[in-house]
């Protein structure tokens, strides 16, 4: 199985549900960004495993929280990317289930970010018979994500990355440049900084 790219949540405002608090989500976001952008190897895997345990505990008391389910999908996708290999397939399948459940509960949660994360899975995971990857499904989900969050850094980044893989470099460049213009998220400086580095690195590879 190919190495997955980290998948990130996009949001400026939090749509809270059930007993989920802003502090809970901010803590999860912060720990994910630290693991994703500041750690590597075993340290990263350990940090992500710990974060999954935190999410398991939170979901045990609030199983209908779209926000927690979205983050569960994101963290498991990131961990799959860290581990790589065929052993990561069960993680991405779990991530897909969490994201699909989040969509069924509240598709607009966190600015529709489940669409972005799920769309990223569909173009990064291999297709049949190894995985469930599907380029047409990825396009559909990512275009919906951009429709719901047209100025988001992550919705535009993943759409641009997808278009680049499809060799649509003009479309990819437009999406990525729009992502670079996204407003800063005061509560997510590390995630924004890391994402912008990824965007610039991708743009530098274009013909």
C-alpha positions in Angstrom: 0.0 0.0 0.0 1.3 3.4 -0.9 2.2 5.9 1.8 -0.8 8.1 2.6 -0.4 11.8 2.9 -1.5 13.3 6.2 -5.0 14.4 6.2 -5.9 17.6 8.0 -9.1 19.2 9.4 -10.2 22.6 8.1 -12.2 25.0 10.2 -12.4 28.6 11.3 -15.4 28.1 13.6 -16.5 25.1 15.6 -20.0 23.8 15.3 -20.3 22.0 18.7 -22.5 19.0 19.2 -23.6 17.1 22.3 -21.0 17.2 25.1 -18.1 18.1 22.9 -16.5 21.3 24.0 -14.3 23.8 22.2 -11.5 22.9 24.6 -11.8 19.2 23.7 -11.5 19.9 20.0 -8.8 22.5 20.4 -6.7 20.0 22.4 -7.2 17.4 19.7 -6.3 19.8 16.9 -3.2 21.0 18.8 -2.0 17.4 19.5 -2.6 16.3 15.9 -0.6 19.3 14.5 2.3 18.6 16.9 2.4 14.9 15.9 2.0 15.6 12.2 4.4 18.5 11.8 6.9 18.2 14.6 7.4 14.4 15.0 8.6 11.5 12.9 8.9 7.8 13.2 8.1 6.0 16.4 7.5 9.2 18.3 4.8 10.3 15.8 3.2 6.9 15.8 3.1 6.8 19.6 1.6 10.3 19.7 -1.1 9.4 17.2 -2.0 6.2 19.0 -2.4 8.2 22.2 -4.7 10.6 20.4 -6.8 7.8 19.1 -7.3 6.6 22.6 -8.4 10.1 23.6 -10.9 10.1 20.8 -12.2 6.6 21.7 -12.9 7.9 25.2 -14.6 11.0 24.0 -16.7 9.0 21.5 -17.8 6.6 24.1 -19.8 9.4 25.8 -20.8 11.2 22.6 -21.1 8.8 19.7 -23.1 11.2 17.6 -20.6 14.0 17.5 -19.7 14.7 13.9 -16.8 16.8 15.1 -15.2 13.9 17.0 -15.9 11.5 14.2 -14.2 13.8 11.7 -11.2 14.0 13.9 -11.2 10.2 14.4 -11.0 9.8 10.6 -8.3 12.4 10.3 -6.1 10.9 13.0 -6.5 7.3 11.8 -5.7 8.5 8.2 -2.6 10.2 9.5 -1.5 7.2 11.4 -2.0 5.0 8.4 0.3 7.3 6.5 2.9 7.1 9.2 2.9 3.3 9.3 2.5 2.6 5.6 2.3 -0.8 4.1 -0.7 -3.2 3.9 -1.1 -2.9 7.7 -2.4 0.6 7.2 -5.5 -0.6 5.2 -7.5 -1.4 8.3 -6.9 2.1 9.6 -8.0 3.8 6.4 -11.1 1.7 6.3 -11.9 2.7 9.9 -11.2 6.3 9.0 -13.7 6.1 6.1 -16.4 4.7 8.3 -15.9 7.5 10.8 -16.1 10.2 8.1 -19.1 8.6 6.4 -20.9 8.5 9.8 -20.0 12.1 10.4 -21.5 13.1 7.0 -24.7 11.1 7.8 -25.1 13.0 11.1 -24.2 16.5 10.1 -22.6 17.1 6.7 -22.0 20.8 7.5 -20.0 20.1 10.7 -16.6 21.9 10.8 -17.4 23.7 7.5 -18.0 20.4 5.7 -14.5 19.1 6.4 -15.6 15.5 6.3 -16.0 15.9 2.6 -12.4 17.1 2.3 -10.9 14.3 4.5 -13.0 11.6 2.8 -12.2 12.9 -0.7 -8.5 12.8 0.2 -8.8 9.2 1.2 -10.4 8.2 -2.0 -7.6 9.6 -4.2 -4.7 8.6 -1.9 -5.8 5.0 -1.1 -5.1 2.4 -3.9 -8.1 1.2 -5.9 -9.5 -2.3 -6.1 -8.5 -5.0 -5.4 -6.1 -3.6 -2.8 -8.2 -0.7 -1.4 -11.2 1.4 -2.1 -9.6 4.3 -4.0 -11.8 5.9 -6.6 -10.8 9.1 -8.5 -14.3 9.9 -9.6 -15.6 9.7 -6.0 -12.6 11.8 -4.9 -13.4 14.5 -7.3 -17.1 14.6 -6.3 -16.3 14.9 -2.6 -13.5 17.4 -3.0 -15.6 19.7 -5.3 -18.3 19.5 -2.7 -15.8 20.5 0.0 -14.7 23.5 -2.0 -18.3 24.5 -2.6 -19.0 24.4 1.2 -15.7 26.1 2.2 -14.5 28.0 -0.9 -11.8 30.0 0.9 -10.5 27.2 3.2 -6.8 26.4 3.2 -7.3 22.6 3.4 -10.3 22.3 1.0 -8.3 24.1 -1.7 -5.1 22.3 -0.9 -6.5 18.8 -1.2 -8.4 19.7 -4.3 -5.3 21.2 -5.8 -3.2 18.1 -4.9 -5.8 15.9 -6.5 -5.8 18.0 -9.7 -2.0 17.8 -9.8 -2.2 14.0 -9.6 -4.7 14.2 -12.5 -2.1 16.3 -14.4 -4.4 19.3 -14.4 -1.6 21.7 -13.4 -3.4 24.9 -14.3 -6.4 24.0 -12.2 -4.2 22.7 -9.4 -2.2 26.0 -9.4 -5.4 28.0 -9.1 -6.6 26.0 -6.1 -3.3 26.0 -4.4 -2.8 29.7 -4.8 -6.2 30.3 -3.3 -5.3 28.0 -0.4 -2.3 30.2 0.2 -4.6 33.3 0.5 -6.7 31.6 3.2 -7.0 33.7 6.4 -4.9 32.6 9.3 -6.7 30.6 12.0 -5.6 32.1 15.3 -6.1 28.8 17.2 -4.2 26.7 14.6 -0.9 28.5 13.8 1.2 25.3 13.5 -1.3 23.6 11.2 -1.5 26.7 9.0 2.3 27.0 8.8 2.8 23.3 8.0 0.1 23.3 5.4 1.6 26.4 3.6 4.9 24.7 3.5 3.3 21.7 1.8 1.5 23.9 -0.7 4.7 25.7 -1.7 6.6 22.5 -1.9 3.9 21.1 -4.3 3.8 24.2 -6.4 7.6 24.0 -6.8 7.2 20.6 -8.5 4.9 21.9 -11.3 6.2 22.0 -14.9 
